[in-house]
Structure formats: structure tokens, C-alpha cells
Amino acid sequence: MARPEDDLRKKVASQARRMKKADRERPTLLAQTVYVGTLGLLFVLPVVIGAYLGHWLDSMLEGYSMRWTLSLITVGIALGGANVYLLVKE
């Protein structure tokens, strides 16, 4: 028959092993910085590409127009948000 002290000892030993493992696998400051930088690039690049592409398309039209620029910036924001969501979800 198992004694309550043995069960407690096993639980404490298991928790200590998990805590040591979590401490060893903790991401470093450099790894966290790279991760945040990657998130930023995944969001900003589609927005910037959309802005430049939209500006180029608007410059092809006669007169003053910002339709393509604003539309493609909006599409870039949506794509950037989806990129960030998918990376964080992973």
C-alpha cells in the first residue's frame, strides 16, 4: 500500500524536473528579439509593398488619384495581420 508521503515525494520530484526543464529551455533575450523583429517584418513588408505598388499604379493614371495606394495599403495590412497571426499561432 502506497503511503501519502511517497505520493507527495513523487509529485514534488516531478514538478522539480519540469521546472528545471523549463529553465533550460527558456528563450534567450537574443531569441526573443529576433522573434519580435520577425513579427514586425511580417507585418510591415506587405504594407510597404502595397503602398509602393499602389503609388506606382496611381502614377500611371492621369490626374490626382490615391485609389490604388489606399486599396493596396489596406490589403497589405490585412495580409500582414494574417502573417503575424499564423506565425504566433504556430
Secondary structure, 3 states (H helix, E strand, C coil): CCCHHHHHHHHHHHHHHHHHHHHHCCCCHHHHHHHHHHHHHHHHHHHHHHHHHHHHHHHHCCCCCCHHHHHHHHHHHHHHHHHHHHHHHC
